[in-house]
Amino acid sequence: MPPKNNTHSQNRSTSQTSCPANPTNVDNSGPPPTQSNERGAAAQVASASQKRHGRAKGLQGYSAADCTALVAAVKQVLPLGSQEWALVLTKYNDYADQNNRATRDLDPLKIKFRALVNHSKPTGDPDCPTYVREAKSTQMAIDKRAEILACDDSKSDG
């Protein structure tokens, strides 16, 4: 009789694995699922679909001195094209190396300068940082330089 019982229990275990929808017949041989595993998988999916904006953790932001150096470099060059922006990048990265600051790539440097130019005065505080005022005046000088070059080109065509 005992051998028949073993066969019956083996049949029962195979039927347990064939129908996982029935909670009484679930195979519990593996580790049980936990809420933290489910949340971890959901967090991975959510983080993959959401992009982080701004700088990555651990990277240096721009200090006031960095902004001043950036504006000074732009003011020296008054860049109109990519070659002139490359000069600004070189000047800024020289400053960064000398002052133990992070060196930058060209596009983030341009974006930061544009952000300084487009910075609006905060309401309730009439004081605007010096580097923002300088950035705005530097942008006007760049615009004037571009206008002068455009006027010179149109005179030579006529």
Secondary structure, 3 states (H helix, E strand, C coil): CHHHHHHHHHHHHHHHHHCCCCHHHCCCCCCCCCHHHHHHHHHHHHHHHCCCCCCCCCCCCCCHHHHHHHHHHHHHHCCCCHHHHHHHHHHHHHHHHHCCCCCCCHHHHHHHHHHHHCCCCCCCCCCCCHHHHHHHHHHHHHHHHHHHHHHHHHHHHC
